[in-house]
Amino acid sequence: MNNIEKYYDNTTNSMPTYTVKKFIELNIEPGNAIELGCGAGRDTVYLIKNGWNVLAIDRENVEKRICEKLDKDEFKKFRFIRQEFEKLELESNNLIVANFSLPFCNKKNFRELWNKINKSIIEGGYFVGNFFGINDEWQKTKEKMTFLTKEQVIELFEDFEIIKFKEIEKDGCTGIGDIKHWHIFNVIARKKKYC
């Protein structure tokens, strides 16, 4: 079994991520969401079960894994596209979710990807996700990935009101069961409305 399949198997029954749980607690009126790097679908499924329509995007074909967790009515709220970030086109939406996915965008393409994300979220819409900080262990070995300082993360959100911002540094397991040092910025932000 390759690492990506092991990751999907290990995370298929995982609880939704911290940022998505906190977002749902805000009781926002459900609309149209896009999840970038949906993996085995824990956040996509949680959003759908809370009334959201979700377009899930991943570079691997995980559609079947997610469909198995949805009933007939929930399935109507689900769409899937297999796509790499570097070639991504995004439709307008109320919410973009990106947990443990954006850092895997090649750092040369990250700004372009972020501009597409920003442009696709409608005024009053939300971004919910996280970024890896410069103290993350992978920063030493995965040179193509994107790692940001706290200031760089905050700068991304100049068009947003940051509702929740939480920096975490800790040792913990990866999705395939290895131990590593994590440095993560969790963000929930609302796109500003302009008169």
C-alpha positions in Angstrom: 0.0 0.0 0.0 1.4 3.4 -0.9 1.5 6.3 1.5 -1.4 8.2 0.0 -3.7 5.1 0.3 -2.5 4.5 3.9 -3.3 8.1 4.7 -6.8 7.8 3.3 -7.4 4.5 5.1 -6.1 6.0 8.4 -8.2 9.2 8.2 -11.4 7.8 6.6 -13.3 7.7 9.9 -11.6 10.7 11.5 -13.5 13.5 13.2 -13.9 16.7 11.3 -11.0 19.2 11.7 -10.9 21.7 14.5 -11.5 24.7 12.1 -14.6 23.1 10.5 -16.1 22.2 13.8 -15.6 25.7 15.1 -17.1 27.2 11.9 -20.2 25.0 12.2 -20.6 26.3 15.8 -21.0 29.8 14.3 -24.4 28.7 12.9 -23.8 30.3 9.5 -26.7 29.9 7.0 -25.5 27.0 4.7 -24.7 27.7 1.1 -22.2 26.5 -1.5 -18.8 25.3 -0.2 -15.6 24.1 -1.9 -13.2 21.9 -0.1 -9.6 21.9 -1.4 -7.7 18.7 -0.8 -10.7 16.9 0.6 -8.8 13.7 1.3 -11.0 10.9 2.7 -13.8 13.4 3.1 -14.1 14.0 6.8 -14.8 17.8 6.4 -16.9 17.4 3.2 -19.2 14.9 4.9 -19.5 17.0 8.1 -20.4 20.1 6.0 -23.0 18.2 4.0 -24.6 16.7 7.1 -24.9 20.3 8.4 -26.7 21.5 5.3 -24.0 22.7 2.9 -23.6 21.9 -0.8 -20.0 20.8 -1.2 -17.8 20.6 -4.3 -14.9 18.5 -3.1 -11.6 18.7 -4.9 -8.6 16.4 -4.6 -5.7 15.3 -6.8 -6.6 11.7 -6.0 -9.8 9.9 -7.0 -11.5 9.8 -3.6 -15.1 10.2 -4.8 -16.2 6.7 -3.9 -14.8 6.9 -0.4 -16.9 10.0 0.3 -20.0 8.7 -1.5 -20.1 5.7 0.9 -20.6 8.0 3.8 -23.6 9.9 2.4 -27.3 8.9 2.2 -29.4 9.5 -0.9 -30.5 13.1 0.0 -27.0 14.0 1.2 -25.5 12.7 -2.1 -27.5 15.4 -3.9 -25.4 18.1 -2.1 -22.1 16.5 -3.2 -19.9 17.0 -6.2 -16.3 15.9 -6.8 -13.6 17.0 -9.2 -10.2 15.4 -9.5 -7.8 18.3 -9.9 -4.3 19.5 -9.0 -4.0 22.9 -7.3 -1.7 24.2 -10.0 -4.4 23.8 -12.6 -7.4 24.8 -10.4 -10.3 26.9 -11.6 -12.8 27.9 -8.8 -16.4 28.9 -9.1 -17.9 31.6 -6.8 -18.8 30.2 -3.4 -19.8 31.1 0.2 -17.1 29.0 1.8 -13.7 27.6 1.0 -12.3 24.9 3.3 -8.7 24.0 3.1 -7.2 22.0 6.0 -3.8 20.3 5.6 -3.8 20.9 1.9 -2.6 24.4 0.9 1.0 23.8 2.2 1.3 21.0 -0.4 0.9 23.6 -3.2 4.3 24.2 -4.7 5.6 27.5 -3.2 6.1 28.9 -6.7 2.4 28.6 -7.4 1.0 29.4 -3.9 0.4 33.1 -4.5 -1.5 32.4 -7.7 -3.6 29.8 -5.9 -4.3 32.1 -3.0 -5.5 34.8 -5.5 -7.9 32.3 -7.1 -9.2 31.4 -3.6 -9.7 35.0 -2.6 -11.4 36.0 -5.8 -13.8 33.0 -5.7 -15.2 33.7 -2.2 -18.1 36.1 -2.4 -18.4 39.2 -0.1 -19.6 38.0 3.3 -18.3 34.4 2.5 -15.7 32.5 4.5 -12.3 30.9 4.4 -11.8 28.0 6.9 -8.5 26.2 7.0 -4.8 26.2 8.0 -1.3 26.9 6.9 2.1 25.4 8.0 4.5 27.7 9.8 8.2 28.0 9.3 9.0 25.9 12.5 7.2 22.9 11.0 9.5 19.9 10.8 8.8 19.3 7.1 10.2 22.8 6.3 13.7 21.3 6.5 13.0 18.4 4.1 10.2 19.3 1.7 11.6 22.3 -0.1 8.7 22.7 -2.7 6.0 22.9 0.0 4.7 26.3 1.2 5.6 27.4 4.8 4.6 30.9 6.1 5.4 33.2 9.0 2.5 34.4 11.2 2.9 37.8 9.5 2.6 36.3 6.0 -0.5 34.4 7.0 -2.2 37.5 8.4 -1.2 39.4 5.3 -3.2 36.9 3.1 -6.3 38.1 4.8 -6.3 41.8 4.1 -9.7 41.4 2.3 -11.1 39.5 5.3 -12.1 40.0 8.9 -10.3 37.3 10.9 -12.8 35.6 13.3 -10.5 33.0 14.7 -6.7 32.6 14.6 -4.9 29.9 16.5 -1.2 29.1 16.2 -0.2 25.6 17.3 3.2 24.1 17.8 3.4 20.5 19.0 4.7 17.0 18.3 2.0 14.7 16.9 1.1 12.0 14.4 0.8 12.5 10.7 -2.0 10.8 8.7 0.2 7.8 8.0 1.2 7.4 11.6 4.7 9.0 11.8 5.6 11.5 14.6 6.6 15.0 13.5 6.8 18.5 14.9 3.8 20.5 13.6 3.6 24.3 13.3 0.1 25.3 12.2 -1.9 28.4 11.8 -5.7 27.7 12.0 -7.8 30.4 10.5 -11.5 31.2 10.2 -12.1 34.5 8.3 -15.0 36.3 6.7 -14.6 38.2 3.4 -15.3 41.9 3.9 -18.4 43.5 2.3 -17.7 46.7 0.4 -20.4 49.4 -0.1 
